[in-house]
Every structure is written in structure tokens, then in C-alpha cells.
Amino acid sequence: MQKIQLGQSDLRVTPICLGTMTFGEQVDEATAHAILHRSLERGVDFIDTAEMYAVPTREETYGATETIIGNWYAKNPGTRARTVLATKAAGPSRATPWVREGGGMTAADIVASCEGSLRRLQTDVIDLYQIHWPERHVPAFGNIYYDPAKERSQTSIREQLDALTGLVKAGKVRAIGLSNETPYGVHEFVRLAEEHGLPRVATVQNVYNLLSRAAENGLDETIHRLGVSFLAYSPLAFGLLTGKYDKSGILGPDAPEEARITRYESVRKQRWGRPESLNAARRYNALARELGMTPTQFALAFCYTKWLVASTIIGVTSVAQLDENIDAWGSTLTPEVMAEVDKLRWEMRDPAI
């Protein structure tokens, strides 16, 4: 795989990134280490995690994913230097008071989160440090409307950027990024960086898949014009786009017992558990089979084909799943197939936006 540059930073990564939010919940440490080994063996050296992982979030597993990755680095000298490591500082509390209490995200909060991640990851530097979600009230995680009446922002973007700048100057962070961010947020971080000579955000990591294409409604132009790289997470829509729920639904007799949507009620209550999301997934999965592809290949090929995606974040629970996802690399969708995809989107829109 040819490496791609992240924004205007000096980071160069593979166009596939290993997502790790299952480590410490669905995936035990031994299996997680096997996945990390195999990922590096297959040439995927870009790893993404977060301080709040594992998911679904629980106080008992807060920081578990970073700890597992840090233990892997410690047990395998030389692996840290061979990987590009990304993690995230949690935004203000989303029913997770064990991460951060209150509605703000101060400079001190950001610094404390970074220090905690460095300790758990057993490293001196984080290659890409991201704000997991904005402090501002924004439509995200399945919400679609911005409501000014709900705005409770306490910390300016400038203050957050200054805190990130301090971490870069201290050598603890190489590049900075955003996640679950809006076009306005990306523009403002870049504007302030350019106006005050501060580090520029290199990336924005948002949900992107066949069921959730909001990134193409304005964010795509933003990243193109500002030179910010887009990292796509949940390319398989929490498993809906693998086809494993097509026959009997999320809780039917054919649904895998250990799958996230089946196993966790909290996940089913989110956008992935909507009946509209499953119905749309079945339509895309059927199109994949008509074309002689597996639903997984088709969904990943969609991300691998789209110009706006710099790197696709794949989350897996086994080495076999990892291999299947990496094997899909090189698959692309023709303009004719993309036209069929867009016809379906026009009919069903973005049910898991």
C-alpha cells in the first residue's frame, strides 16, 4: 500500500487504519496483541485508539484499550517505532463522568488527558492527537439538528488549540486532529492556526459508510480546500454492512451472539439499531451480491474508492476479520456501480447519519 500524507503534517500512513475500540471489551488482551501483530505483518502500521475506549463505554474499561496497546509495545521492542499512533482526548461528558466531569474541555483537561494516554500507551509521543468530539453542541452520534438553545460551550476553540500547541512544542504530540467535527469547526481550527501561527489540524475523523454519508454534505469541500485529511470510521456500520443481520435482523436466531449490536443494548439504541438502517443495509448488501462481491468487500470498496477518504478505519474482533478487511484493499467500484449506489442513497438517504 502506498503511504499517504496526513494534511500538511509530516505523518505518512497506510490508507487502512486499525481501529481498536473493541480491545478490552469484546477482545481480550491476547487476541488484541495477535491482531496488532498481524496488522503490522500485513503492512498496516496506522493504529487509532482513544482514552475513553473500550466501547461500549464503562467505568471499568475506561483506558483499557490504550493499556492493552501500551503492553503490546512494551512486550515487543521496536514496534512503537514502526507504527503511527493516533489517540483522542474525550470531549465533555456524554454520560461518562469517569472520563471528564462537567460540560467543559479546558486546556488543563486536554493536557491531563494527553498525559494519561502517554502513560497507558507507554510511549513518549503520540503521533496524531485528536479531540474526540467538540465541546460545542453539535449534531453528532445520530443527532441531525443544530439547536442554538442547547449551546453550553465553556472553552473557546482558541484555548483548545493553544493547549494542543503546548503539547506539540513539548514534543508529546507530533500532529493534531479532530473527530466528529462539523465544517464550521474544521474551518475555525484552521483559521485560528493560520492567523496566530499555531499548528494546523491534519485530520478530521468522522463516521462514513453507505448508510451515513453526511461528510459529503459540506465537509468534503472543507477538507479539500483546507488540505485536511479525512479518516473514515465505521465503514461497515457496526456490522450491518457485512450481511450478518440480513436474514433475521439484529436479534433474530441467525444473528451472531457476540456481535456488538446483538450483545449491547446501548448500541442498539443508537443509529445502527434503527429499522431504517437495517433495511437500507439489506439493499446495499443485495447489490453487492448481485455484483459477485461480499457485502464486506462492497462496503469497504466504497470507502476505498471515494476521493475524500484518506484512510479507512477498520475495527475487528479477530485476526480472520482483519485479514478479510485488508484483503478487500484494491477493490474499487466503477462509475456505473457508484451511480447505482447513489440511486439507492437518493431513495433511502442516510438512515444512520
N, C-alpha and C positions, 0 to 999 in steps of 0.2 A: 504494500500500500504506500502510495506517495504521501509524504507528510504535508500538512497544510499549516500555514501561519495563522495564529490567533490574533485577529485585529491588527494593530500596529505594534504589538509586543514582539519579543524575540522568542516566544514559545512556538515550537513546531510540534504538531501532534498528528496521530493517526486519525483518519476520517471515521473510525469507530472508537467509542469510548466505553470502558467498562463501568457501568453503574453498580453501586454496591449497597443500596438501601435494604436489601434482603439479608445482609450479613448481620448475624446476631439475633435474628427473629426466625425467619424460615430456614436460614442457612447457618449451620454450626461452624465453629472456627476451622476445623479440619477441612471441611468441604470448601469453605471460603478460600483457604490457602491453596487448595487444589485448583480452584477457579482462577485465582490470581496467577499461579504458575503457568497454567495452560494459556491464559490470555497473553502473557509475555512470550511464551513459546510460539504462539500464532502471530506474533508481531504487533499486537495491540498493547501499546505502552501508556495509554492515557487512562487514568483512573479518576473517577468522580465520587465524592462522598460528601458528608455534611455532619456538623456537630449533633444535630437532632436525631440522626439515624441510630437505630433501625426503625423501619416503618412496618406496620402502624406504630406510631409513637407511644411509648410507655415510659414512665419514670425509671423503671427497672432496666430498660435497654438504652437509655439516653447515653450517647457516646460510645456504644458498644461497637458500632461499625468501624469507627476510627481506631479504636483499641485493637480490633482484630487485624486491621491493615498494619498498624504500628508493630504488632507482634510478628507479622509476616516479614516486615523489613528487618526487624531485629534478628530473626532466625535465618535470614538469607542475605548475608552481607553482599553489597553490590547492587541489590535490586532497586534500592531507592534511586541511585544514580541513573538507572536505566528506565525510569518511569517519569511521566509528567503527572504530578499530583494536584488535583483540584479538590477543595472542600468549601464549605459555606458557613457563614455566620447566620444563625437563625434571626428572623425578624422579630418584631414584638409579639407578645404571647398570643398564640392561637390555641387556647385551652391547653397550653403546655407550660405551666408556671415553673416547672422544674428546669426549664431552659432559660427563660427570662421573664421576670415578673413585670407587670405594668405595660403601658402602651407605647413606650418609647424605645429608641435604639440609639443610645448616646455613644459618643466617642469612646467612653470608658467601657461600654458594653461590647463594642466591636473589638477593642484591644483585649479584653478579658476572654472573649470567645476565641480569638486567634491564639492566645497563649494556651488555652485549654486544648485546642486542636493540635498544636505543636507537641504538647506533652503526650497526648494519646497516640498520635501518629509517630512518635519517636523520631522526629526529624527537626532540623534546624530551620527549614524554609518550606513554605507552601508555594508551589509554582503558580497556581491560579486561585485567588481567594475571592469568593463571591458572596454578595448579600442574598440570602435565600429567598426572601420576599420583601417588598417595600414596607417601610414604616407607614407610608401614606395609605389611606384607604383606597384600594384599587379593586376593580373586578378581577378576581383570580380564583383558582381552585373550584371552578364550576359556576361562579357568580358572573353575571354578564353585564350588570349595570353599575355605572359610577354614580354614587349618591353623595353630593357635597355635604349633606346634613350629617353624614357619618364620619366626616373628616376629623381626626383627632391627632394629627401629626404633631409631635413634640420636638423632633430633631430635624434640622434643615439638611438638605442634600449636601450643602457645602460642609457642614460639620461632619457628616459621614465620610465625605471624600477626604477631608483633612485627616481623619483618623486612619483611613486606608493609606494615605500618603505617608503618614508616620511609620506604618508597618513596612512599606516599601523602602523607605530611607533607612530603616533599622536592619534591612536585609532579611526580614522574616517572611516577606511576600515578594514574589517576582512580578506578578501581574494581577490586575483586579478585574472582576466581572460582576454581573447582575443576574438575577433569576426571577422568574415570574413577574417580569417588569413590563411596563407599557411603553409605547413610542415616546410619550412625554418624558418618562423617567430616563430613558436612554439619552434622549436629546439633552436633558438638563445636566446629567452627569458629564456628558461630553462637552457641553458649552462651558460649564464651570471649570473643567480641567483645562480647556484651551485658554480661557480668559485669565486664569490665575497660574498657569504653568504647572499644573498638577498632573499626576498620572492619569492616562486615559483608560476608560474601561475597554478591555479587549474583547469581551464576550457578553452575550445575554443568553441565558439558558431557560427556555420555555417549553411547555408541552407542545408537541406537534406530531400528528398522525392523521390517518384517513378520517377519523371521527372528530378531530379537533384541529382545525386549520386557521384559527384566529390570527396566527402570526402573519398570514397573507393579507390581512386587512389593515395594513399600515405599518406594521413593524418591519415588514420586508423592505419597504422603501427606506425606512430609517436606517437599518443596518447597512444597506447598500451605499447610501450617500455618506454615511458617517464612518464607514470602514470598521464596523463592529462585526465579529463573527457570531453566528447563530449556532447554539448547541441544542439539539432536539432531544427532549426526554419523553419517555413513554411511547416509543414508536409502535409498540404492539398493544397499546391501550389497555394495560393491565391484563393482557391475555385475551381480550375479546377478539383481537385480530389474528389469533393463532388458530381459530376454528374449534377450539376445545369446548366451547359452550354452545355451538350451533344446534346440536340435536335437541337437547332437553333444557337448555337455559342454565343460568348461574347456579341454581340449587337443585337441578334435576339429577336423576340417577346416574347420568353419564358424566356429570361434572367432576373433575378431579378434586378429591377431598382436601389436598394440600395446597390448592391454588389460592391466591390471595383473596379474590372476590368471594370464593366459596367459604374460605376459612374465617374471614374477618368481616363482621357486620359493619364495622366502621368504614370499610372500603366500599361495601355495597351501598351505603348511604350517600356516597359521593357520585360524581358524574358518570363513573364507569358502571354503576348499578342501575342507571336509568333504562327503562324498557326501550326507549328510542335508540340508545347507544347499542344495545344488543341487536335490535332489528337492523340497524344500519350496518353493523359488523357482518351480519349474515349475508347481506347483499354484496359487500366487498369481497367476502370470503368466497362466495359463489362465483364471482367474476374471476378471482384468482384461479379457481379450479377449472373454469372454462378455458383458461389460457395455459393450462398444464403446469401451473405453479402451486406450491402450497400457500395457504394464507399467510404464513410467517414470511416466506420468501417475498410474496407480493407486497406486504406491508412495509418490509424493510427496503425493498427495491424502490418503493415510492419515496422514502426519505433519501435513499442513496441517489435518486435521480434529480431531486429538486435542487436548483441552483442555490437557494438561500441557506441550505444546511451545510455547515462546515464539518460538524462531527455529530454522529448519531449515538446517543447513549443507550446501550443495551443492558437491561437488568435481567439476571438469570439466577436460577437456583441449583444448577448442576453443570458439570463440565459438558455433558451432552447438549444441553440448551445453548451453552456458549458456542460450541462448535457449529451447531445449526445456524445460529445467527451470523457468525463470521463467514460461514460457507456461502451465505446469501450475498456477500460482498461481490461486486462485479455484475450483479443482476440489475438491469435498468428497465424502465418502462418506455415503450415507444410513444411518439406523439399521439398516435392513434389510440393507444391504450389510455394515455393520460386524458384524452378527450372523453373517453368512456367514464373514467373516474370523475371528471368534472361534471358530467351529466348526472351521475349519482349524487354528487355533492349539491348540485342545484336543486335536486328533488328533496334531499334529506337535510341539507345544510350541515351544521356542526353540532350534532346532538350531545357531544361530550366537551363542549367548549369550556 
